[in-house]
Structures are given as C-alpha cells and as structure tokens.
Amino acid sequence: MLSAIQIDETFWSRFPEGRIVVMTLKGIDNRVIPEKEAYFKDLLQKGKESSLQFLKDDNFSQNPVVAEWREAYSQFKTKKGARSSIEAMLKRAAQDRDFNPINPLVDLYNYVSLTYATPVGAEDMDKVEGTLRLAETAGGDSFKPLGAEEDAPTLAGEVAWLDDAGAVCRCLNWREAQRTMLTEDTQNAIVIMETVNENQAARAQTAMNTLKDLCQDYFGVTGEILVLSSSLASATI
C-alpha cells in the first residue's frame, strides 16, 4: 500500500519552477453505474469543448500547451514517440473525436484535464507498494503497460514514477502500468498533476480544486490536496 510520495532532485534540477499537485481520495465507490452514463458523457463533451480554447494555432505543435510539454520531454530520455498525456487528449479533441466514459474517477479527471489543459493521472493507493517516487531511472524497472502482455522496462535516463515493485507510470504521465491502474474496485486513489513552470502550476492548482469539488459531489468524499515543490519534495500519505 502507498505510504509516501517523493520527488527526487533529478526532477527539480530540470524543472526548478515545477510543482507536483497531488490529491488523495479515500473510501470512494468507483463502480460504473449505467444510469450515470449520460452525466459522464455530457461532462466529457463539455471538457472537450473547453479544451479548444488552448488550440488557437492551426499548427497543432505550435500551441503553447503542446510546445511546452514537448520541450519538457526533450529534457530526458524517452521511448520514441512518447508524449504528455495532455497532448494526446488535445489531439483527440482537435480531431473532434469522442471521449467515452471509463469509470467515475477517470471520467472526472479526464474532464478536468481537458478543461484546464493539464496532464492528470491517478493510481490505486492499495496497489502501489511503499513510496511513490518521481525520479530519473537507471533503466530496467519492470513495467507492463495497459493492454500489454510483456514487460516493457524503463530506459536509463528516463523520468518516471516508481514504487518498490517497479515502474508505475513512464515518461512522467505518458503511459501507466496495469498493476496500479484505477478500476471499478478502487476505493483509495491518488491523483497527480505534474507541472514544469509557474503558469502550469497555477492552472493545475485550480484544476485540482475543481476536481476535489466534483469528487465531493459525486463520491461524497473530501480529498486532501498537497503541493510538492523543491522546498517540500516529499510527504507521508
């Protein structure tokens, strides 16, 4: 079970203005309720429409939110083609593709991710082993991505989320592991928003407050928000 979160110096040395905004949620009921599908479909559509405000340039890669994350990913070793999760979501929105409900917490954070153009990820706290760390890896950390059958270990020099059993999410928020992913059985979750500059950090803090309110309304659970920085780089969960 998750016991602590820690952001290593290797992250702050690259992104000194960065902030990691975290929220823990305990005691949620994340089961899919068919009667709620229309609510989530409408919410995701609203998020998709809101996201278009961040795509003013017809050249997709020149939009600031995309360019900033591409620059960030150039600062460390990545698997070829790895991009921030928010770029993938914005590209989907730009192509007018639908976002379909997955499970309640994922749907809520996808809405917030689109609305504020900030990458969001979450893990099942009961499946994370020990300390969750964001660090530059030496490579070889065990990682089985969603939908895969074989191990796809981290690369040397990659910045990834790790726990005592291996990698949890690779290349910041690019791809997560099956082992710790949210499911309908998830009761305790940690939601994470990475940022690499002050503007992103301000947007992420607003986004997390919005998500906290949405989770309070839907789950009846009050999340606890924590902001990690170079001066407060770890915390007990």
Secondary structure as UniProt FT lines:
FT   STRAND          2..7
FT   HELIX           9..14
FT   TURN            16..17
FT   STRAND          19..26
FT   HELIX           34..36
FT   HELIX           37..51
FT   HELIX           52..54
FT   HELIX           60..62
FT   HELIX           64..73
FT   TURN            74..75
FT   TURN            80..81
FT   HELIX           85..94
FT   TURN            95..96
FT   HELIX           104..116
FT   STRAND          121..124
FT   TURN            125..127
FT   STRAND          130..136
FT   TURN            146..147
FT   TURN            156..157
FT   STRAND          159..163
FT   TURN            164..165
FT   STRAND          166..170
FT   TURN            171..174
FT   STRAND          175..177
FT   TURN            178..180
FT   TURN            184..185
FT   STRAND          188..195
FT   HELIX           198..219
FT   STRAND          224..229
FT   TURN            230..231
FT   STRAND          234..236
//
